[in-house]
Amino acid sequence: MRVWINQKSIGKRKTIRQVPLDYENVPGDVRSLIEETVRIMVDAFLLRQKNKKETPLSDEEITDLADIGKISFGILNNDNRPNLEEAKKTALLAFQDGLVCIFLNDERIEVPTENLGGPTPEDMEKMRIELHEGDRLTFVRLTMLAGRMW
């Protein structure tokens, strides 16, 4: 099943592009959605690692990369293989801690819980979702803003 992931462009531009993601196993709950998405992303990373090659950049890509201060060809110099199980645990923990929000077709997925520490993995399994061909998913990573006053 093909689902579209909203992805923000790097740099100063605020454009959001839709990237296709193909789910072999259609997730039926929030936990399996997170785990399956992580599996797909880790597989894509491993494929990029395996097929190391330099590709020319377009003018737009060069401008975007210059905005963030680093122009590279996307070559992955890190040969460490990611641990899929650790990646899944980290993603689930980030959702539990409220560091990641998930939107399905512009509606936020909220998992009801009685636990003050956030939803448990069991709560995430109970929260059923219906994913259909062509749906739009958005994962928003929230960051803490911190600074010092001198």
Secondary structure as UniProt FT lines:
FT   STRAND          2..8
FT   STRAND          16..22
FT   HELIX           30..50
FT   HELIX           59..68
FT   HELIX           84..96
FT   TURN            97..98
FT   STRAND          100..104
FT   TURN            105..106
FT   STRAND          107..108
FT   TURN            116..117
FT   HELIX           121..126
FT   TURN            133..134
FT   STRAND          136..141
//
